Amino acid sequence: MHYKIHAIDVQNALKNYIWLLEDTTTKQVVAIDPTEASLVKDFCEQHHLQLQQIWLTHWHPDHTGGVEDLSANENIAVYGPRDELSKISFISNPLQQDDHFHFNDLKVEIIATPGHTLGHIVYFIEAIDALFCGDTLFAMGCGRLFEGTAEQMYHSLNRLAALPIQTKVYCTHEYTLANAEFAITIEPHNVALQERMKQVRALRETNQITLPSTIELELATNPFLRTESAEEFARIRHLKDQF
């Protein structure tokens, strides 16, 4: 496929990444959860790319901060959660569970994942095995429950766990090492987790990105995907909040 995915490291306190999905044939690009407009504009200028679409997973400012500036005076479609329109006024294409749309010849499917926020959505593209999941699923972790319930998040994560195992997981924060350090306290005898922790630590020592993950890797090493009930999930989420 003629698509490439780039990461822009925002280098902020929250360790955000802005993901860019490039059609290498047309040099058109999508910005996913753009924290800062200038970073996207600079990247597009340097690589001769043209911004076509913006995809938003939820309303938090570190995911939407650059949208207004990027979409001003341009014919750029802004996709985002229908249930958060009251908080993100610049969405031009509101989306909900089971909706789909296209970026050039790629079909993009929407999965609703309430929990972190009530309207959180994720973007799944089967043709390139890609999931842009915002703050729902992290490498060896999951988002905090700011608005939703443990039961909602448990079901949201189960939806993502059911995706094809080769699906690459593009979450929005470099929380992998901190998540690994917690995960090992939950599953100290998990050999796959021990191995992954070593790899992640080595990457972070040289300031390298630890993403994307895969659904297969998360099923083996993410304690939140390995819970068997909403109650067990809630217990582990509470422990992580105190960690």
Secondary structure, DSSP 8 states (H G I E B T S, - for coil): --EEEEEEE--STT-BEEEEEEETTTTEEEEES-S-HHHHHHHHHHTT-EEEEEE-S---HHHHTTHHHHHTTS--EEEEEGGGTTT-TT-SEEE-TT-EEEETTEEEEEEE-TTSSTT-EEEEEGGGTEEEEETTEETTEE---SSS-HHHHHHHHHHHHTS-TT-EEEESB--HHHHHHHHHHH-TT-HHHHHHHHHHHHHHHTT-----EEHHHHHHH-TTTS-SSHHHHHHHHHHHHH-
